[in-house]
Amino acid sequence: MDFGTDALWAQIAALLSQLQAQLNNMLLPSRLWQFAIIAACIAGAWLLRRVTDERMRDWMRSREGWRTWQLRALLTINRRLQLIWFVVLVWTATFAMQAVHTFPSRYFLLELVGSIALAWLLVALATRLVRNPLLRTVVRWGLWIWVTLYYLGLADEVSRFLDGVGITLGDFRLSLLTLINAVVVTGVLFTLARIVTQTTAAQIRSNDEISPSMQVLSVKGMQLLFYGAAFFLGLKAVGVDLTGLAVLSGAIGVGIGFGLQKVISNLVSGIILLLDKSIKPGDVISTGETFGWINTLGARYVSISTRDGKEYLIPNEDLITGQVVNWSHSNEFVRLDIYFGTAYSDDPHKVREVAIEAASNVPRVLKDRAPVCHIVGFGDSSVDYILRFWITDPTGGLTNIRGNVYLALWDAFKEHGISIPFPQREVKVLNEAISVRRQDVQD
């Protein structure tokens, strides 16, 4: 650790001396009235915020059809209304003083406070792009402190002071200034990487010429590229030697590979699923007892939503090694079969016509691929039929469409006098057998 006590105290003394000189310069009698104007601007901003805050919120609630990012931008502005009004008021006072007085000292303090307030406002609005709350707070406060010191003329002194506080490990030295710079730079780079990947991903998903699986693979590749670049640039800002890091990461990777075989297997399986296009988001699949449609293709698992509202996370390896039924792999047509039986007294030709007509009138059943009905056997108490029909939206459910077709058959059979018989059995009692048994009993 190289805090350097004597040098550190010397830097602190120089920093305090510089700060005292700045305060003495601001507190000159000729500038005290500028503090009064600044105080008036603060009070005016507070009053204007009280007046406009609720009105703006009511106006925001009436914005129907606006996109989410637009409403979030308005909400961010609403939360900074007092600072916005203060910037407007203090700069209005500054321009007014510039028009009246020719000496910069007459409006120096107003211009300084206005510049700092405007910089604070821009930082507050820009840092809303950082998703992580902790990282956003660190970046925001770091930039607020830096712009304040910059306009006060203390940035160089504070930088030298922070650079003097650090830790030395061999040839590597990590100072407090370097650490702060690394956090800010990493936050900015990660934010830029997120904006670029989201914008590019939206363009890729809107391109119908790219298959859904390749869209997912392209988006994942871009995220890995941009976020990886942001991470390594952040390490470079700290001063980490990336050559040594590469050697270390290779050694660590070998050890991790043995301990995370399943995880790596799922990662490789996910890449294979994306490349061979066997499944893609939106496909309806069934694996084992799970039936549903694919929401997302993750790096480790596939998210499947079922009709009962459950979401299953199926490891990618299971989809590679197990049996999967893809109901919409090559085309969107799905054929469904239902079985029923009618009495022997009913004309089978009429039964087939009535069944086909009833199924054709059910919503979701395709008309261009007309249903068909065939006799499949003569049962003990009924003539057995199979009715086949086609749909194109298995995500809408299979059980419900089968139930609707059965209900249509019930109504149609009732209308045309076609009966669905119960199983029938005949019991024949032989008198001779009974007489023989009674004779045996008497003997």
Backbone torsions as a table, in degrees:
resi	resn	phi	psi	omega
1	MET	NA	130.3	-175.1
2	ASP	-120.1	57.2	-179.8
3	PHE	-65.8	-30.3	178.7
4	GLY	57.6	79.5	-169.7
5	THR	-56.6	-50.2	-177.8
6	ASP	-62.6	-46.8	-179.5
7	ALA	-65.8	-34.5	-179.8
8	LEU	-65.5	-44.8	179.0
9	TRP	-65.9	-33.4	177.8
10	ALA	-65.6	-40.9	178.4
11	GLN	-67.4	-38.4	177.8
12	ILE	-63.6	-42.6	179.3
13	ALA	-63.0	-41.7	179.2
14	ALA	-65.4	-38.4	179.9
15	LEU	-66.8	-42.7	178.3
16	LEU	-65.8	-38.2	178.0
17	SER	-63.4	-43.1	177.7
18	GLN	-63.6	-41.5	179.5
19	LEU	-65.1	-39.8	178.2
20	GLN	-64.7	-37.6	178.2
21	ALA	-65.4	-39.6	178.2
22	GLN	-64.9	-41.3	179.5
23	LEU	-66.4	-41.2	178.5
24	ASN	-63.6	-35.1	178.7
25	ASN	-67.8	-35.4	-179.7
26	MET	-77.4	-29.4	-174.3
27	LEU	-92.3	23.3	174.2
28	LEU	-63.9	145.3	-177.9
29	PRO	-55.5	-32.8	-178.1
30	SER	-71.6	-11.7	-177.2
31	ARG	-111.1	0.3	-178.3
32	LEU	-65.0	-33.4	-178.9
33	TRP	-69.1	-20.9	175.9
34	GLN	-68.8	-30.9	174.2
35	PHE	-63.8	-36.2	178.3
36	ALA	-64.4	-39.7	178.1
37	ILE	-66.0	-40.4	178.9
38	ILE	-63.4	-42.6	177.3
39	ALA	-61.9	-38.6	177.6
40	ALA	-65.9	-38.4	177.3
41	CYS	-64.5	-38.9	177.4
42	ILE	-63.1	-45.2	179.1
43	ALA	-64.7	-41.1	178.4
44	GLY	-64.5	-38.9	177.8
45	ALA	-64.4	-38.2	178.6
46	TRP	-64.7	-43.2	179.2
47	LEU	-66.0	-43.5	-180.0
48	LEU	-64.6	-36.1	176.6
49	ARG	-64.0	-41.0	178.4
50	ARG	-62.6	-33.8	-177.3
51	VAL	-78.5	-40.5	-171.7
52	THR	-95.1	-15.6	-174.0
53	ASP	-61.9	-55.8	-176.5
54	GLU	-68.1	-35.1	178.1
55	ARG	-64.3	-40.3	179.1
56	MET	-67.0	-38.2	178.6
57	ARG	-64.6	-40.2	176.8
58	ASP	-63.6	-39.3	178.3
59	TRP	-66.0	-37.3	178.5
60	MET	-65.8	-38.6	179.7
61	ARG	-64.8	-25.0	-179.1
62	SER	-86.0	-2.9	-179.0
63	ARG	-82.7	90.2	178.2
64	GLU	-90.3	139.8	178.9
65	GLY	87.4	-2.4	178.4
66	TRP	-75.4	150.3	179.3
67	ARG	-73.8	161.9	-176.5
68	THR	-63.9	-41.7	-177.4
69	TRP	-67.2	-29.2	177.2
70	GLN	-70.1	-42.5	178.0
71	LEU	-66.0	-37.6	177.8
72	ARG	-65.6	-38.1	177.7
73	ALA	-64.0	-42.0	177.5
74	LEU	-64.2	-39.3	179.1
75	LEU	-65.5	-37.5	176.7
76	THR	-63.3	-42.7	177.6
77	ILE	-64.6	-39.5	-179.7
78	ASN	-62.5	-37.6	-179.9
79	ARG	-71.6	-18.3	-179.8
80	ARG	-109.4	23.9	-176.2
81	LEU	-61.7	-42.1	-177.4
82	GLN	-64.0	-42.2	178.6
83	LEU	-67.3	-37.3	178.1
84	ILE	-63.7	-46.2	178.8
85	TRP	-63.9	-36.7	178.6
86	PHE	-64.5	-42.4	178.2
87	VAL	-61.5	-43.2	179.4
88	VAL	-62.3	-45.2	-176.9
89	LEU	-68.9	-44.3	-175.3
90	VAL	-69.3	-35.4	177.4
91	TRP	-74.4	-31.1	172.8
92	THR	-62.6	-43.5	177.2
93	ALA	-65.0	-37.6	179.3
94	THR	-64.0	-46.2	179.4
95	PHE	-65.4	-35.5	177.5
96	ALA	-65.4	-41.4	179.1
97	MET	-68.6	-35.2	176.9
98	GLN	-64.7	-34.5	179.0
99	ALA	-73.2	-27.8	-176.9
100	VAL	-90.1	-45.1	-175.1
101	HIS	-108.3	143.3	178.0
102	THR	-95.9	-14.4	-178.5
103	PHE	-88.4	124.9	179.6
104	PRO	-59.4	-28.1	-178.5
105	SER	-64.0	-20.7	-178.2
106	ARG	-73.3	-23.4	-179.7
107	TYR	-130.9	16.4	-178.1
108	PHE	-59.5	-47.5	-176.9
109	LEU	-67.6	-38.5	178.0
110	LEU	-63.9	-42.2	179.5
111	GLU	-66.3	-37.8	178.7
112	LEU	-64.6	-49.2	-179.6
113	VAL	-65.3	-38.0	178.3
114	GLY	-64.7	-39.4	178.6
115	SER	-65.5	-43.9	179.0
116	ILE	-64.2	-43.5	-179.6
117	ALA	-64.2	-41.5	178.4
118	LEU	-64.1	-40.7	177.7
119	ALA	-64.5	-40.9	176.4
120	TRP	-59.9	-42.4	-179.2
121	LEU	-63.6	-45.7	179.4
122	LEU	-63.4	-39.6	177.9
123	VAL	-64.6	-43.7	-179.2
124	ALA	-61.8	-39.8	179.8
125	LEU	-73.0	-40.0	-176.7
126	ALA	-70.1	-37.6	-176.6
127	THR	-73.8	-7.8	174.2
128	ARG	-65.9	-17.3	178.2
129	LEU	-72.8	-18.2	178.4
130	VAL	-78.7	119.9	-174.7
131	ARG	-73.3	-45.8	-175.0
132	ASN	-67.0	122.4	-176.5
133	PRO	-60.8	-43.4	-179.1
134	LEU	-65.5	-46.5	179.5
135	LEU	-64.5	-37.7	178.0
136	ARG	-63.1	-40.5	179.3
137	THR	-66.1	-43.1	-179.6
138	VAL	-63.9	-46.1	-179.3
139	VAL	-64.8	-41.8	-177.8
140	ARG	-64.1	-49.2	-178.7
141	TRP	-67.9	-35.9	177.4
142	GLY	-61.6	-43.6	178.7
143	LEU	-70.8	-37.9	176.5
144	TRP	-59.3	-46.0	-179.6
145	ILE	-65.5	-40.4	-177.2
146	TRP	-66.7	-45.1	-179.2
147	VAL	-66.7	-33.8	177.3
148	THR	-64.6	-47.8	178.3
149	LEU	-64.6	-34.2	179.7
150	TYR	-64.3	-46.8	-179.1
151	TYR	-72.8	-25.3	176.0
152	LEU	-82.7	-6.2	179.8
153	GLY	77.3	22.1	-177.7
154	LEU	-111.3	7.2	-174.9
155	ALA	-63.9	-42.4	-178.0
156	ASP	-66.3	-43.5	-179.2
157	GLU	-64.3	-43.7	179.8
158	VAL	-67.2	-36.7	178.8
159	SER	-63.4	-43.2	178.1
160	ARG	-64.6	-37.4	179.4
161	PHE	-65.9	-47.1	179.8
162	LEU	-66.3	-34.3	178.9
163	ASP	-69.7	-23.2	179.1
164	GLY	-79.2	-16.6	178.3
165	VAL	-98.5	110.6	-176.8
166	GLY	-163.1	-180.0	-179.5
167	ILE	-124.3	134.8	178.8
168	THR	-114.1	124.2	177.4
169	LEU	-126.0	97.3	-176.4
170	GLY	66.5	-123.6	177.9
171	ASP	-88.1	-4.4	-177.0
172	PHE	-100.0	130.9	179.0
173	ARG	-126.0	127.7	179.5
174	LEU	-118.4	110.3	178.9
175	SER	-97.8	165.3	179.4
176	LEU	-65.3	-35.5	177.8
177	LEU	-65.2	-42.9	179.0
178	THR	-63.6	-39.6	179.8
179	LEU	-65.4	-42.9	178.9
180	ILE	-64.0	-44.3	178.6
181	ASN	-60.7	-39.6	-179.3
182	ALA	-64.7	-41.7	179.7
183	VAL	-64.0	-45.1	-179.4
184	VAL	-65.8	-45.9	-179.1
185	VAL	-63.5	-42.4	179.5
186	THR	-63.9	-42.3	178.3
187	GLY	-61.8	-43.9	178.7
188	VAL	-65.2	-43.3	-178.6
189	LEU	-65.9	-41.1	178.1
190	PHE	-65.7	-36.1	177.5
191	THR	-66.0	-45.1	177.4
192	LEU	-62.3	-40.7	178.4
193	ALA	-62.3	-40.3	179.2
194	ARG	-65.9	-42.5	-179.7
195	ILE	-64.0	-44.4	-178.6
196	VAL	-65.1	-44.6	-178.4
197	THR	-66.9	-39.1	178.7
198	GLN	-65.9	-42.1	179.2
199	THR	-65.1	-46.5	-179.5
200	THR	-67.2	-38.5	179.4
201	ALA	-63.4	-39.1	178.1
202	ALA	-63.3	-38.9	178.0
203	GLN	-68.2	-38.2	179.3
204	ILE	-67.0	-43.2	-178.7
205	ARG	-67.4	-26.0	179.6
206	SER	-83.1	-6.2	179.8
207	ASN	-88.3	109.4	-177.2
208	ASP	-72.9	-16.0	-179.5
209	GLU	-75.6	-15.9	178.2
210	ILE	-97.2	129.7	-179.5
211	SER	-65.9	152.8	-179.4
212	PRO	-56.1	-39.3	-179.5
213	SER	-66.1	-40.6	177.9
214	MET	-69.8	-30.1	174.5
215	GLN	-62.2	-47.1	179.0
216	VAL	-62.4	-43.6	-179.2
217	LEU	-63.6	-41.1	179.7
218	SER	-65.4	-42.4	-180.0
219	VAL	-64.6	-44.5	178.7
220	LYS	-61.8	-41.0	179.0
221	GLY	-63.7	-41.3	178.7
222	MET	-65.9	-41.7	178.7
223	GLN	-61.2	-44.0	178.8
224	LEU	-62.8	-40.7	-177.8
225	LEU	-67.2	-51.8	-174.4
226	PHE	-71.6	-42.9	179.8
227	TYR	-69.2	-36.2	175.0
228	GLY	-63.6	-41.6	177.9
229	ALA	-63.4	-40.6	178.4
230	ALA	-63.0	-39.9	-179.7
231	PHE	-65.5	-46.8	-177.5
232	PHE	-71.5	-32.3	174.8
233	LEU	-67.4	-34.9	175.0
234	GLY	-64.7	-40.2	175.9
235	LEU	-65.0	-37.1	178.7
236	LYS	-65.2	-34.6	178.1
237	ALA	-65.4	-31.6	176.7
238	VAL	-73.4	-26.4	-178.9
239	GLY	104.0	16.6	179.6
240	VAL	-74.0	135.2	178.2
241	ASP	-76.5	110.3	-176.1
242	LEU	-70.2	-22.6	177.6
243	THR	-65.5	-47.6	176.4
244	GLY	-64.9	-33.9	178.2
245	LEU	-65.3	-35.9	179.5
246	ALA	-64.0	-43.1	178.6
247	VAL	-63.9	-43.2	-179.6
248	LEU	-65.6	-41.7	-179.5
249	SER	-65.3	-33.2	177.1
250	GLY	-64.9	-41.8	178.8
251	ALA	-67.9	-40.7	179.1
252	ILE	-67.0	-36.5	-178.8
253	GLY	-61.6	-36.5	178.8
254	VAL	-64.3	-43.6	179.6
255	GLY	-67.5	-39.3	179.8
256	ILE	-67.9	-34.0	-178.3
257	GLY	-59.4	-37.2	179.4
258	PHE	-73.0	-35.5	-177.0
259	GLY	-83.6	-20.4	-176.4
260	LEU	-120.9	46.0	-178.3
261	GLN	-63.0	-42.9	-179.3
262	LYS	-64.0	-42.6	-179.5
263	VAL	-63.4	-45.7	179.2
264	ILE	-64.9	-37.7	177.7
265	SER	-61.3	-41.0	178.1
266	ASN	-67.6	-37.4	178.3
267	LEU	-63.6	-47.2	179.1
268	VAL	-64.3	-40.9	178.8
269	SER	-62.2	-37.3	177.6
270	GLY	-63.1	-40.6	177.6
271	ILE	-64.9	-40.1	179.0
272	ILE	-63.3	-42.4	179.2
273	LEU	-61.1	-37.3	179.9
274	LEU	-72.1	-35.4	-176.8
275	LEU	-77.5	-41.9	-176.8
276	ASP	-83.4	-6.7	173.5
277	LYS	59.6	28.6	179.6
278	SER	-71.2	-33.5	173.7
279	ILE	-135.3	155.4	-179.0
280	LYS	-152.0	161.3	177.9
281	PRO	-56.8	132.9	-178.3
282	GLY	100.2	-16.7	178.7
283	ASP	-68.4	146.6	175.1
284	VAL	-100.8	119.0	-176.1
285	ILE	-130.4	162.8	171.8
286	SER	-137.6	131.3	177.8
287	THR	-137.2	118.7	-174.0
288	GLY	66.6	-126.2	178.5
289	GLU	-98.2	6.7	-178.3
290	THR	-97.4	124.6	177.3
291	PHE	-128.8	127.1	179.0
292	GLY	-180.0	-169.9	-179.7
293	TRP	-115.0	151.2	-173.8
294	ILE	-80.3	126.0	175.3
295	ASN	-86.8	-57.5	-176.4
296	THR	-140.2	153.7	171.8
297	LEU	-107.0	106.1	-178.6
298	GLY	-90.5	174.7	179.1
299	ALA	-69.9	-29.1	-176.6
300	ARG	-114.1	-25.6	-174.4
301	TYR	-148.0	167.2	174.6
302	VAL	-112.2	129.7	180.0
303	SER	-90.7	121.8	-178.5
304	ILE	-120.5	125.9	176.9
305	SER	-101.1	135.4	-179.3
306	THR	-105.1	171.4	-177.6
307	ARG	-68.5	-22.8	-179.0
308	ASP	-89.5	12.7	175.0
309	GLY	87.3	1.6	178.7
310	LYS	-85.5	153.1	177.4
311	GLU	-123.9	118.0	-178.5
312	TYR	-100.3	136.9	176.1
313	LEU	-106.7	100.4	-176.0
314	ILE	-94.4	122.2	177.4
315	PRO	-57.0	143.1	-178.6
316	ASN	-60.0	-34.7	-178.7
317	GLU	-62.5	-35.9	179.9
318	ASP	-65.3	-33.9	179.1
319	LEU	-74.8	-24.4	178.1
320	ILE	-80.3	-42.7	-173.6
321	THR	-93.4	-21.5	-177.0
322	GLY	-97.0	176.0	178.6
323	GLN	-87.2	128.1	-178.4
324	VAL	-127.9	130.1	174.5
325	VAL	-99.5	114.6	178.1
326	ASN	-101.7	107.6	-175.8
327	TRP	-72.4	-14.9	-175.8
328	SER	-134.9	37.9	-176.1
329	HIS	-71.6	-61.4	-176.3
330	SER	-92.9	-28.4	177.2
331	ASN	-151.7	174.7	-174.7
332	GLU	-95.3	0.0	-176.7
333	PHE	-83.9	134.2	178.3
334	VAL	-130.5	127.9	178.5
335	ARG	-100.0	135.7	178.9
336	LEU	-120.8	146.6	-179.4
337	ASP	-122.5	138.9	172.2
338	ILE	-132.9	152.4	-175.8
339	TYR	-119.4	144.5	176.2
340	PHE	-155.2	170.6	179.0
341	GLY	-140.3	149.3	177.1
342	THR	-127.3	168.4	-177.3
343	ALA	-70.0	156.1	179.1
344	TYR	-67.4	-20.7	-179.5
345	SER	-77.8	-12.5	-179.3
346	ASP	-87.8	140.1	179.8
347	ASP	-68.6	118.6	-177.8
348	PRO	-63.5	-29.6	178.0
349	HIS	-65.4	-42.9	178.5
350	LYS	-68.1	-38.5	179.5
351	VAL	-60.1	-43.4	-179.6
352	ARG	-64.2	-43.8	-179.6
353	GLU	-63.6	-44.5	-179.7
354	VAL	-64.5	-42.2	-179.0
355	ALA	-64.6	-42.1	-179.8
356	ILE	-66.0	-42.2	179.7
357	GLU	-65.3	-41.9	180.0
358	ALA	-63.6	-43.4	-180.0
359	ALA	-67.8	-34.0	-178.4
360	SER	-66.7	-25.9	-178.4
361	ASN	-86.6	-1.5	179.8
362	VAL	-82.7	130.9	176.3
363	PRO	-58.7	148.7	-178.2
364	ARG	82.2	-18.7	176.3
365	VAL	-80.3	128.5	-175.6
366	LEU	-69.8	139.6	177.4
367	LYS	-90.4	-33.7	-178.4
368	ASP	-71.7	-24.2	170.8
369	ARG	-110.0	83.5	-170.1
370	ALA	-62.3	144.2	175.7
371	PRO	-62.0	154.7	177.2
372	VAL	-130.3	152.1	-179.0
373	CYS	-136.3	134.2	-177.6
374	HIS	-136.0	150.5	171.1
375	ILE	-80.3	132.5	-178.4
376	VAL	-115.1	-4.7	178.5
377	GLY	167.2	165.2	175.4
378	PHE	-108.5	110.6	-177.3
379	GLY	-85.6	-176.0	-179.2
380	ASP	-65.4	-36.1	-176.2
381	SER	-131.1	3.9	-177.5
382	SER	-154.1	162.3	170.0
383	VAL	-91.5	124.3	-172.0
384	ASP	-94.6	136.5	-178.1
385	TYR	-127.4	159.1	169.4
386	ILE	-124.1	132.5	178.2
387	LEU	-114.4	123.4	-178.0
388	ARG	-116.4	134.6	178.6
389	PHE	-145.4	165.8	-173.5
390	TRP	-120.1	146.0	173.0
391	ILE	-134.7	166.6	178.7
392	THR	-123.9	5.4	-177.2
393	ASP	-131.2	68.8	179.9
394	PRO	-62.0	-21.4	177.4
395	THR	-64.2	-20.1	177.4
396	GLY	-77.0	-4.5	177.9
397	GLY	107.8	148.1	178.6
398	LEU	-105.1	-39.6	-178.7
399	THR	-64.0	-40.5	-177.1
400	ASN	-68.0	-37.4	179.3
401	ILE	-70.7	-36.6	174.9
402	ARG	-62.2	-43.9	179.1
403	GLY	-61.7	-38.4	178.6
404	ASN	-66.3	-38.0	178.3
405	VAL	-68.1	-42.1	176.7
406	TYR	-60.0	-41.3	179.9
407	LEU	-66.1	-38.1	176.8
408	ALA	-65.1	-39.0	176.1
409	LEU	-62.5	-42.4	179.7
410	TRP	-59.0	-47.1	-178.9
411	ASP	-66.3	-40.9	-178.5
412	ALA	-67.8	-41.7	179.4
413	PHE	-64.9	-38.9	179.5
414	LYS	-66.1	-35.8	-179.6
415	GLU	-70.2	-36.2	-176.3
416	HIS	-99.0	8.3	175.7
417	GLY	72.5	26.1	177.8
418	ILE	-92.9	131.0	-174.0
419	SER	-106.3	148.6	174.3
420	ILE	-108.7	104.7	-169.4
421	PRO	-77.6	156.4	169.9
422	PHE	-85.5	157.3	174.3
423	PRO	-60.1	133.9	-177.7
424	GLN	-117.2	140.8	177.9
425	ARG	-132.5	140.0	176.0
426	GLU	-105.6	131.2	177.7
427	VAL	-114.7	118.6	-177.5
428	LYS	-113.1	123.1	-178.9
429	VAL	-99.7	123.7	-180.0
430	LEU	-94.9	120.4	-177.2
431	ASN	-66.4	-35.7	-178.3
432	GLU	-64.0	-38.7	179.8
433	ALA	-65.8	-36.7	-179.6
434	ILE	-68.3	-41.3	180.0
435	SER	-63.3	-42.8	178.9
436	VAL	-61.7	-41.2	-178.6
437	ARG	-67.3	-37.3	179.4
438	ARG	-67.0	-38.4	178.5
439	GLN	-62.9	-38.8	178.1
440	ASP	-64.5	-35.5	-179.5
441	VAL	-68.3	-42.9	-179.3
442	GLN	-65.1	-36.6	178.3
443	ASP	-68.6	NA	NA
